[in-house]
Every structure is written in structure tokens, then in C-alpha cells.
């Protein structure tokens, strides 16, 4: 998300060209979360700029036929909150972020880049 769409695509092409078959794992905000992050986001204080959002892996798979999404990890899921928070905090976290709307804001993507 700190790279532009074009920079991400160029990086994926470069990885495939250099290594053939490999994996590219990255986190990304959704397109709407990128817009909201301009209003208030802790990374803004560090001078970081969020340049790109991804609403789903299909956008990359359509553009890069050699890229296949091998997994999407949601930071708002139980497997994440159960490891990070104490029981009371977990309940609050799930109340505010344990829903499909929150799942769509921030995700980790795993793409397999195949040498075809």
C-alpha cells in the first residue's frame, strides 16, 4: 500500500522475471480505507503515504495472468485477535471489528507468481 498500483505491478513482474516461480506477500488497505486513512491514521504522523488500495485479488489476477491469489488473511479474524488481546479486549475488538465490513478494510494477500 506504500507503493502505487503501477509500482506493485512492476515489482510482481520483476520478481517473476528474476525468480520464475515465487510468492509475493503484502498487506493492503481497501480502496475506501485508503481514502479514509488520509483523514486520520497513525502512519501519517511518520510521513508515510498510502498510495494504493486493493478491494480484491481479482484486479491483480486480471492484469497479471501469471499471478494467482493463494490466500487472503483478515486481521480482524479470531485467529488474530485471540493471540493479541486479553479476553475483555477481545470482546471489544470483535464487537467493533469482527464483521464483514471491517474485514474489507485491511488484508494480507499471498500471491503465487508462476513461471509460465
Secondary structure, 3 states (H helix, E strand, C coil): CCCCHHHHHHHHHHHHHHHCCEEEEEEEECHHHHHHHCCCCHHHHHCCCCCCECCCCHHHHHHCCCEEEEEEEECCCHHHHHHHCCHHHHHHHHHHHCCHHHHCCEEEEEEEECCC
